Amino acid sequence: MNTSKKFNCRLLINVGNTLIIIGCLVIVIGLIGLIPLDIFAVGLSSGIRVIATLAIMGCLLSAIGYGLMDYFGY
């Protein structure tokens, strides 16, 4: 596998996992009550929905990275 392709796959995986961790931590901290989740509200979407979208985006990026690694045979 080309090192640039491997680097891009690892980058997608690391960014995705980081977004998952950040999203989950903010949701837990918000549900405990340390920060209000209303500050993340955008339009008609509630704050917890916006934070969950961040975590879901992290899951998708991570899955793409792992899929590309599998596709390229690493």
N, C-alpha and C positions, 0 to 999 in steps of 0.2 A: 504494500500500500504506500502510496505517496505520502511523504511526511506532511505536506500541506493539507491533504484530505484528512489525515489522522488528526492534525491539529484542529481543523474546523469541526470535526466530529466531537472531539474532547471539549472544544469551546462551547458548542451547543449543549452538551451534557452538563457542563459546569454552570453555565448561565441558567439553564433550566432548573437544576437542583437548587441553585441560589434563590431563584424566584419562588420555588416551592417553600423553602425554609422561611424566607421573609414573609410570604403570604400567610403561612400557618402561624408564625409567631405573632404577627399583627392581629390575626383573628383571635388567638388565645388571649392576648393582652387586652383586646377590646372586649371580649366576653367576660373577662375577670372584672373589668371596669376601670382599668388604669388609664385608658384613653377612650374618648367618645368615638364611636364608629360613625357618627353623623358627619364628621369632618371629611370623610371620604365619599360622601354622597354626591352623585353627579346626576343632575336632571331628575328623572323618575326612578333611577336605580338607587337602592339603599347602599349604605356604606359597606355592609358585609358582602353584598353582591359584587361590588367593585374589587374588593380585596380577594374574594374567591376567584374572580376572573384572572387576577394576577397569578394565583397559584395554579389555575388550570392552564394558563399560558406557559408556565414553567413545566408542567407535565407534558405538554405537547412538544415543546422544544427539546426536552430530554428524550422523548420517544423518537423524534426525528433524528437526533444524534445517534441513539442506539441503533435505529433502523439503518442509517447510512453506514455505520460500522459493520453491521451484519451484511449489508449489500456489497460493500467493498471487500469483504472477506477478512476483516481483522478480528 
